[in-house]
Amino acid sequence: MGALYYLSNLCTDTSTRNKRKSMQTVEIKIKMDCDGCERRVKNSVKHMRGVKSIEINRKLNQLKVSGYVDPNKVLKRVTNTGKRAEFWPYNSYPIISKLKEKLKKRGN
């Protein structure tokens, strides 16, 4: 049995099967005006493999998808709904980092 298992592994490409996606949260900026837009966006990613949770904030025009997913595939699936979408922009706030440094200095 071991010899057959060894030979079958030689004949197949296992490098793609062994790669596991890590748990992550994908944040996407997408314009949603009504309940229909929100429903269409949610349904587009709801049945993707690996999706654990979906959060939609229409006021911020934000979609959060958590799970074992590829961010580019999520973005592609959302843009296929006809909506213009992009990854949520990351804004670094220098004031917060300065406050954290001051608090560290006070504590030491």
C-alpha positions in Angstrom: 0.0 0.0 0.0 2.8 2.4 0.9 4.4 2.0 -2.6 1.2 2.8 -4.4 0.6 5.9 -2.2 4.2 7.0 -2.9 3.8 6.5 -6.7 0.5 8.3 -6.8 2.0 11.3 -5.0 4.9 11.4 -7.5 2.4 11.6 -10.4 0.2 14.4 -8.9 1.1 18.0 -8.2 0.6 18.4 -4.5 2.1 21.9 -4.2 -1.3 23.6 -4.9 -3.2 21.3 -2.5 -0.9 21.8 0.4 -1.2 25.6 0.4 -3.7 26.8 2.9 -5.1 30.2 2.9 -4.9 32.1 6.2 -7.8 33.5 8.1 -8.1 37.2 7.1 -10.5 40.1 6.8 -10.9 41.8 3.5 -12.2 45.3 3.6 -13.7 46.8 0.3 -15.0 50.2 -0.4 -18.1 50.0 -2.6 -20.8 52.5 -3.4 -24.2 51.2 -2.2 -27.3 53.5 -2.4 -30.2 51.2 -1.6 -31.2 47.9 -0.1 -31.0 46.2 -3.5 -27.4 47.2 -3.9 -26.6 45.9 -0.5 -28.4 42.6 -1.2 -26.7 42.1 -4.5 -23.2 42.7 -3.0 -23.9 40.4 -0.1 -25.2 37.6 -2.3 -22.2 37.9 -4.6 -19.8 36.9 -1.8 -22.1 34.8 0.4 -21.5 31.5 -1.4 -17.8 31.8 -1.9 -15.7 29.0 -0.4 -14.1 29.9 2.9 -16.3 32.9 3.8 -17.1 32.9 7.5 -18.8 36.3 8.0 -20.0 39.3 6.0 -20.5 42.8 7.4 -21.9 45.7 5.4 -21.9 49.3 6.5 -23.9 51.3 3.9 -23.1 54.7 5.6 -19.4 54.1 5.2 -19.8 52.3 1.9 -17.8 49.4 3.3 -17.9 45.6 3.0 -16.0 43.4 5.4 -15.6 39.7 4.5 -13.9 37.4 7.0 -12.7 33.9 6.3 -10.2 31.8 4.4 -10.5 33.8 1.2 -8.3 35.4 -1.4 -8.7 39.2 -1.3 -8.4 39.5 -5.1 -11.1 36.9 -5.7 -13.5 38.7 -3.3 -12.8 42.0 -5.1 -13.4 40.4 -8.5 -16.6 38.8 -7.3 -17.9 42.2 -6.0 -17.0 44.1 -9.2 -18.9 41.5 -11.3 -22.1 42.9 -9.7 -21.6 46.0 -11.8 -20.5 48.2 -8.9 -17.2 50.0 -8.8 -15.1 48.6 -5.9 -11.6 49.0 -4.5 -9.8 47.8 -1.4 -10.5 49.9 1.7 -7.8 52.6 1.9 -5.5 52.4 4.9 -4.9 55.7 6.6 -2.1 56.0 9.1 -2.8 58.4 11.8 0.5 60.0 13.0 -1.2 61.6 16.0 -2.1 58.2 17.5 1.4 56.8 17.1 2.8 59.9 18.8 0.4 59.4 21.7 1.4 55.8 22.1 5.1 56.8 22.2 4.4 59.3 24.9 2.4 56.8 27.0 5.3 54.3 26.7 7.8 56.9 27.9 5.6 57.7 30.9 5.2 54.1 31.8 9.0 53.4 31.8 
